[in-house]
């Protein structure tokens, strides 16, 4: 998720019964005091100019299938990107062929699972596994934010990826996978990644009054999903292992590290790590810091010009920051205070 001046809870709470004339219930403003901070986390979004890289490259006799560069939309586009990546190699492949997946973030794990479903034997190689990946830091609202659409409207491929991913998440809806339907409320001044998607997925959006106490704001309400990484990623990892997949620790710093793998087909899901290995100058990090507060039963996701609120069952996730080109994962107490202040200001009359 975002500040979107980019280039170009109880999770079981029921949906809010409000209409265009205003809220049937006005929810209290979450408590955003510094004394309530549980933790601060930071992640590096793998932003790629021109959009995600999905293509096959021949490297020393191996077929390397690139699947990286999703910006702040890794969770959102994960299943659809995995399907697209497998489409590139599935035709003509022998059943039971062994393949490697490099990287164990959400892109790598979904790619591994789809590969299993297509009949491949899968080994996932990564330096870190959940809960120690960038994907574990995600909010994560289903919204294609901080991804380069390639223009004012998403390309056909990105819309197709979004459709495929959305459909798969809907099939996983429920507490077992940590996938829940949630409205996404976008305040004026926010450029939403949901705005360019077909109405069949997320809309059409409705303009109405924010159903929350504090200063009144007009918002656009979209249909969206909340995916909880602390539930979803372990569930996905278990599914891969139960289907016979192996998870092995391995570090990839050079092309030679990929070439050394036994498998002839290698899925490159290394995120930012792929940039150095393959010399991709279009790939760069966008650092984001988030603050976790005790969970509050806010039944919608809120995005506004000063930040955003994602009400997960384990925490109220409050963001956020946008630091293009920064690779340092250190968190700062001063930044955390600034995040909370910016979010409090949105509701303040002062």
C-alpha positions as CSV (number, residue, x, y, z in Angstrom):
1,X,0.0,0.0,0.0
2,X,1.0,3.5,-0.4
3,X,1.3,7.1,-0.5
4,X,0.2,7.2,-4.0
5,X,2.0,10.2,-5.4
6,X,3.7,7.3,-7.2
7,X,5.2,7.6,-10.6
8,X,2.6,7.7,-12.9
9,X,-10.4,-5.5,14.3
10,X,-12.1,-8.2,14.7
11,X,-11.8,-9.5,11.3
12,X,-15.2,-11.3,11.7
13,X,-17.1,-8.0,12.1
14,X,-20.1,-7.8,9.8
15,X,-20.3,-5.5,6.8
16,X,-21.5,-2.0,7.6
17,X,-25.1,-1.3,6.8
18,X,-24.9,2.2,5.6
19,X,-26.4,3.8,2.5
20,X,-25.8,6.8,0.3
21,X,-27.5,9.2,2.8
22,X,-25.0,8.4,5.5
23,X,-24.1,5.7,8.0
24,X,-26.6,3.6,9.9
25,X,-23.9,3.4,12.5
26,X,-21.0,5.8,12.9
27,X,-17.9,4.0,14.1
28,X,-15.6,5.7,16.6
29,X,-12.2,6.9,15.4
30,X,-9.6,4.3,16.3
31,X,-7.2,5.1,19.1
32,X,-4.0,6.2,17.4
33,X,-2.0,7.2,20.4
34,X,1.8,6.5,20.4
35,X,1.5,4.7,23.8
36,X,-0.6,2.0,22.0
37,X,2.2,1.0,19.5
38,X,2.8,-2.7,19.7
39,X,5.5,-2.8,17.0
40,X,6.8,-1.0,13.9
41,X,7.7,-2.9,10.8
42,X,9.2,-2.0,7.4
43,X,9.2,-3.6,4.0
44,X,10.6,-3.0,0.6
45,X,8.1,-3.0,-2.3
46,X,9.7,-4.3,-5.5
47,X,8.5,-1.6,-7.9
48,X,9.3,-2.1,-11.5
49,X,8.9,0.5,-14.2
50,X,6.8,-1.0,-17.0
51,X,5.0,-3.4,-14.6
52,X,5.8,-6.9,-13.4
53,X,8.2,-9.0,-15.5
54,X,6.6,-12.2,-16.7
55,X,8.6,-13.9,-19.4
56,X,11.0,-16.9,-20.1
57,X,14.7,-16.4,-20.5
58,X,17.2,-19.0,-21.5
59,X,20.1,-19.1,-19.0
60,X,22.9,-21.6,-19.6
61,X,20.5,-24.3,-20.8
62,X,17.8,-23.6,-18.2
63,X,14.4,-22.0,-18.7
64,X,14.2,-19.2,-16.2
65,X,10.6,-17.9,-15.8
66,X,10.7,-14.4,-14.4
67,X,7.8,-13.4,-12.1
68,X,8.7,-10.3,-10.1
69,X,8.3,-6.5,-9.9
70,X,4.8,-6.2,-8.5
71,X,5.4,-3.1,-6.4
72,X,2.9,-2.8,-3.6
73,X,0.5,-5.4,-5.2
74,X,2.4,-8.6,-4.6
75,X,-0.4,-10.2,-2.5
76,X,-3.1,-8.7,-4.8
77,X,-1.7,-10.1,-8.0
78,X,0.0,-13.2,-6.7
79,X,-2.4,-15.9,-7.9
80,X,-2.9,-14.4,-11.2
81,X,0.8,-13.9,-11.8
82,X,1.4,-17.5,-10.8
83,X,-1.1,-18.7,-13.4
84,X,0.5,-16.5,-16.1
85,X,4.0,-17.8,-15.2
86,X,2.9,-21.4,-15.4
87,X,1.1,-20.7,-18.7
88,X,4.5,-19.9,-20.1
89,X,5.9,-23.4,-19.5
90,X,3.0,-25.8,-18.9
91,X,2.2,-26.6,-22.6
92,X,4.3,-29.7,-23.6
93,X,5.8,-30.2,-20.2
94,X,6.0,-33.8,-19.0
95,X,3.9,-34.7,-15.9
96,X,6.1,-35.0,-12.9
97,X,8.8,-32.7,-14.1
98,X,10.9,-31.2,-11.3
99,X,10.9,-27.4,-11.1
100,X,12.6,-24.9,-8.8
101,X,11.0,-21.8,-7.4
102,X,13.5,-19.2,-6.2
103,X,11.9,-17.0,-3.5
104,X,9.4,-17.7,-0.8
105,X,7.4,-14.5,-0.6
106,X,3.8,-14.6,-1.7
107,X,4.8,-14.6,-5.4
108,X,7.1,-17.6,-4.9
109,X,4.6,-19.5,-2.8
110,X,1.6,-19.0,-5.1
111,X,3.8,-19.9,-8.1
112,X,4.9,-23.1,-6.3
113,X,1.3,-24.1,-5.5
114,X,0.0,-23.5,-9.0
115,X,3.0,-25.5,-10.4
116,X,1.9,-28.4,-8.2
117,X,-1.6,-28.1,-9.5
118,X,-0.2,-28.3,-13.0
119,X,1.5,-31.6,-12.2
120,X,5.1,-30.4,-11.5
121,X,7.2,-31.6,-8.6
122,X,8.3,-28.5,-6.7
123,X,11.2,-27.4,-4.6
124,X,11.1,-23.8,-3.2
125,X,14.6,-22.4,-2.5
126,X,14.8,-19.2,-0.5
127,X,17.0,-17.3,2.0
128,X,14.0,-16.8,4.3
129,X,10.5,-18.3,4.7
130,X,7.4,-17.0,6.5
131,X,7.2,-15.2,8.9
132,X,10.5,-13.6,7.8
133,X,9.7,-12.4,4.2
134,X,8.7,-9.0,2.9
135,X,5.2,-10.4,2.2
136,X,4.7,-11.0,5.9
137,X,4.9,-7.2,6.4
138,X,2.1,-6.5,4.0
139,X,-1.2,-5.0,5.2
140,X,-2.7,-6.5,3.0
141,X,-5.7,-5.1,1.2
142,X,-6.6,-6.5,-2.2
143,X,-5.8,-3.5,-4.3
144,X,-3.2,-3.2,-7.1
145,X,-1.3,-0.2,-5.6
146,X,2.2,1.0,-6.4
147,X,2.3,-1.1,-9.5
148,X,3.1,0.5,-12.9
149,X,0.1,0.0,-15.1
150,X,2.1,1.2,-18.1
151,X,-0.3,4.1,-18.6
152,X,-3.5,5.8,-17.2
153,X,-5.4,2.5,-17.5
154,X,-4.2,-1.1,-16.7
155,X,-3.0,-3.2,-19.6
156,X,-5.0,-6.2,-20.7
157,X,-2.5,-8.5,-19.1
158,X,-2.7,-6.8,-15.8
159,X,-6.5,-6.8,-15.8
160,X,-6.4,-10.5,-16.6
161,X,-4.0,-11.2,-13.8
162,X,-6.2,-9.2,-11.4
163,X,-9.3,-11.2,-12.4
164,X,-7.5,-14.5,-12.0
165,X,-6.1,-13.6,-8.7
166,X,-9.3,-12.2,-7.3
167,X,-11.2,-15.3,-8.3
168,X,-8.7,-17.5,-6.5
169,X,-8.8,-15.5,-3.3
170,X,-12.6,-15.7,-3.4
171,X,-12.4,-19.5,-3.5
172,X,-10.2,-19.3,-0.3
173,X,-12.5,-17.0,1.6
174,X,-12.8,-17.8,5.2
175,X,-10.8,-17.9,8.5
176,X,-8.7,-20.9,7.5
177,X,-6.9,-18.9,4.9
178,X,-7.4,-15.4,6.4
179,X,-9.3,-14.1,3.4
180,X,-12.3,-11.8,4.1
181,X,-14.6,-9.6,2.0
182,X,-14.2,-6.0,3.1
183,X,-15.2,-2.6,1.6
184,X,-12.4,-0.3,0.8
185,X,-13.1,3.4,1.5
186,X,-11.0,5.8,-0.6
187,X,-11.1,9.4,0.6
188,X,-10.8,12.4,-1.8
189,X,-7.2,13.0,-2.8
190,X,-6.3,9.3,-3.0
191,X,-5.5,7.8,-6.4
192,X,-6.8,4.3,-6.0
193,X,-5.4,1.3,-7.7
194,X,-8.9,-0.1,-7.6
195,X,-10.2,2.7,-9.9
196,X,-8.9,1.2,-13.1
197,X,-10.3,-2.2,-12.6
198,X,-13.6,-3.6,-14.1
199,X,-16.7,-2.8,-12.1
200,X,-17.4,-6.6,-11.9
201,X,-14.5,-6.9,-9.6
202,X,-14.6,-3.9,-7.3
203,X,-17.5,-1.7,-8.0
204,X,-18.9,0.5,-9.3
205,X,-17.8,2.7,-6.5
206,X,-20.3,4.6,-4.5
207,X,-19.7,8.1,-3.2
208,X,-20.9,8.6,0.4
209,X,-20.0,10.0,3.8
210,X,-17.3,8.2,5.8
211,X,-19.2,6.3,8.5
212,X,-16.9,7.3,11.2
213,X,-16.8,10.0,13.9
214,X,-14.6,13.0,13.6
215,X,-14.3,15.4,10.7
216,X,-16.7,14.5,7.9
217,X,-15.2,13.2,4.7
218,X,-16.5,12.0,1.4
219,X,-15.3,8.6,0.3
220,X,-15.6,6.2,-2.6
221,X,-16.6,2.8,-1.5
222,X,-15.2,-0.2,-3.5
223,X,-15.7,-3.9,-2.9
224,X,-12.4,-5.4,-1.9
225,X,-10.8,-8.2,0.2
226,X,-8.6,-8.3,3.3
227,X,-5.9,-11.0,3.2
228,X,-4.1,-11.6,6.5
229,X,-0.5,-12.6,5.9
230,X,0.0,-14.1,9.4
231,X,-2.8,-16.6,8.4
232,X,-2.5,-16.8,4.7
233,X,1.2,-17.4,4.2
234,X,1.5,-20.3,6.8
235,X,-1.6,-21.9,5.3
236,X,-0.1,-21.7,1.8
237,X,3.2,-23.1,3.0
238,X,1.4,-26.0,4.6
239,X,-0.5,-26.7,1.4
240,X,2.7,-26.8,-0.6
241,X,4.3,-29.2,1.9
242,X,1.3,-31.4,2.1
243,X,1.3,-31.8,-1.7
244,X,4.9,-33.0,-1.5
245,X,6.7,-29.7,-2.0
246,X,10.1,-29.2,-0.5
247,X,11.3,-25.9,1.1
248,X,15.1,-25.6,1.2
249,X,17.3,-22.7,2.4
250,X,19.4,-21.2,-0.3
251,X,20.9,-17.8,-1.1
252,X,20.9,-16.4,-4.6
253,X,23.4,-13.6,-5.3
254,X,24.5,-14.4,-8.9
255,X,23.2,-16.1,-12.0
256,X,25.5,-18.9,-11.2
257,X,23.6,-19.7,-8.1
258,X,20.4,-20.3,-10.1
259,X,22.3,-22.2,-12.8
260,X,23.7,-24.5,-10.1
261,X,20.2,-25.8,-9.3
262,X,19.4,-29.3,-10.5
263,X,16.0,-28.4,-12.0
264,X,15.9,-27.4,-15.7
265,X,12.9,-25.0,-15.1
266,X,13.5,-22.3,-12.5
267,X,10.8,-19.7,-11.5
268,X,12.5,-16.5,-10.6
269,X,10.3,-15.0,-7.8
270,X,13.2,-13.2,-6.1
271,X,11.6,-9.7,-6.0
272,X,14.2,-7.1,-5.5
273,X,16.9,-9.8,-5.5
274,X,16.2,-10.4,-9.2
275,X,17.4,-6.9,-10.1
276,X,21.0,-7.4,-9.2
277,X,21.1,-11.0,-10.6
278,X,19.7,-10.1,-14.0
279,X,20.7,-6.5,-14.2
280,X,17.2,-5.2,-14.3
281,X,17.6,-1.4,-14.0
282,X,13.8,-0.9,-14.1
283,X,13.5,-2.5,-10.6
284,X,13.9,-0.4,-7.5
285,X,12.7,-0.5,-3.9
286,X,10.0,1.6,-2.3
287,X,10.4,1.4,1.5
288,X,7.3,1.5,3.6
289,X,7.0,1.6,7.4
290,X,3.9,0.5,9.2
291,X,2.7,0.7,12.8
292,X,0.8,-2.1,14.5
293,X,-1.7,-1.2,17.2
294,X,-4.0,-3.5,19.2
295,X,-6.8,-4.8,16.9
296,X,-10.0,-2.8,16.6
297,X,-13.3,-4.0,15.0
298,X,-13.3,-1.6,12.1
299,X,-15.3,-3.4,9.4
300,X,-13.7,-1.6,6.4
301,X,-10.3,-0.6,5.1
302,X,-9.7,3.1,4.9
303,X,-7.3,4.9,2.7
304,X,-6.8,8.7,2.8
305,X,-4.1,11.2,1.7
306,X,-2.3,11.0,5.0
307,X,-2.2,7.3,5.4
308,X,-4.4,4.2,5.8
309,X,-5.9,1.8,8.2
310,X,-6.1,-2.0,7.7
311,X,-8.0,-3.7,10.5
312,X,-6.6,-7.3,10.8
313,X,-7.5,-9.7,13.5
314,X,-3.9,-9.5,15.0
315,X,-3.5,-5.8,14.7
316,X,-4.8,-2.5,13.4
317,X,-2.2,-1.8,10.7
318,X,-1.5,1.9,10.2
319,X,0.5,3.3,7.4
320,X,2.3,4.6,5.8
321,X,5.4,5.9,4.2
322,X,6.8,6.0,0.7
323,X,10.6,6.2,0.3
324,X,11.6,5.5,-3.3
325,X,15.1,4.0,-3.7
326,X,15.6,3.3,0.0
327,X,16.9,-0.2,0.9
328,X,17.3,0.3,4.7
329,X,14.8,-1.9,6.6
330,X,15.4,-0.1,9.9
331,X,12.3,1.3,11.6
332,X,12.3,4.7,13.2
333,X,10.3,5.8,16.3
334,X,10.1,9.3,14.8
335,X,8.6,7.9,11.6
336,X,6.1,5.9,13.6
337,X,5.0,9.0,15.5
338,X,4.6,10.8,12.1
339,X,2.5,8.0,10.7
340,X,0.1,8.2,13.7
341,X,0.0,12.0,13.6
342,X,-0.9,12.0,9.9
343,X,-3.7,9.5,10.5
344,X,-5.0,11.4,13.5
345,X,-5.0,14.6,11.6
346,X,-7.4,13.2,9.0
347,X,-10.1,12.9,11.7
348,X,-9.2,16.1,13.6
349,X,-11.2,19.3,13.5
350,X,-8.0,21.3,14.1
